[in-house]
């Protein structure tokens, strides 16, 4: 009962997105309220099973332990180059990453020992799907302008769908994950045909209204992969036609954000990639250590002291792969690719999730974001433990 209550509450609070964020030290440390309950949930499972889930998972996910262990080593070997506060903040973010993997391992073990908990998992995800859709609709019609939050270093999105995540890329990744789950496995947990179609149509529209070109590309690529696997080419032509018409006729009142021919974002990303490569060249093999990017940028005068504390992109780059390359060097990136491949093998839908998020992570920090890690691991377990009766 306690575990179910904690899990439902976690998904409810997750739907609050950035509204549930608590910041410290000028936004250098950000904690989401749902993470507090997720941690309690994981600790309860730890109290119940002790180290058995870790002993079980180390055989199946050895590459993950190697990756996390390597990040710990790179953190320790670079201690002397940073201040105590900087090292402390970096270590906290490493612990956060570690926690998400522990959540995955412990919940996976719990589902094997108590298969009936899959009902709780299913209902919790449905709660997240419904709340995310409801809040996104409200945001689009009643809060279309994010420019009033420029003081908080948020991007000035206008007439775009970002939900409570305040970022079209993160919101789009979540919409895409949910759409793929509903499209490929929705009949397993949403029995009403018309309700399922309503959610599919809603999340399809949500994807269009983000006006994210990288999302469009990744989304179409996954649909093409699924079409090739199932050889339903006629269905793809219909889908592609609907998608193209939706993009062309989606409302575009004014502003650079809804202009699909915009070049500013491309130029900013190219400059960001150049900075990442320059930083990586300092320590190409082992990297600078996880989540120390903000402080290395400051040392290189890429960003100023005040800007380093408040900007949300100060501790990252516009690519999850570049973040790992800079943080862990060639070795870390190689291990990270191994982790993604292992997640790729976890479940039938895990393959689609990893490819989809991997493509998005080429142009933004997607797959390392806490919102995405939580959804990815939860949906992989949903797919893994609910009987897969039919993949269309």
Protein Blocks (a to p, Z undefined) as FASTA:
>chain_A
ZZmmmmmmmmmmmmnmmmlccceehhlaccdfklmmmmmmmmmmmmmnommmmmmmmmmm
mmmmmmmmmmmmmmmmmmmmpcfklmmmmmmmmmmmmmmmmmmmmmmmmmmmmmmlmmmm
mmmmmmmmmmmmmmmmmmmmmombfklmmmnopacdehiaekjnopaklmmmmmmmmmmm
mmmmmmmmmmblklmmmmmmmmmmmmmmnopaklmmmmmmmmmmmmmmnopaklmmmmmm
mmmmmmmmpccfbajklmmkbfklmmmmmmmmmmmmmmmmmmmmnonoehilmmmmmmno
macfklmmmpmklmpccbfklmmmmmnommlmmmmmmmmmmmmmmpmmlmmmmmmmmmmm
mmocfklpmklmmmmmmmmmmmmmgccfbcZZ
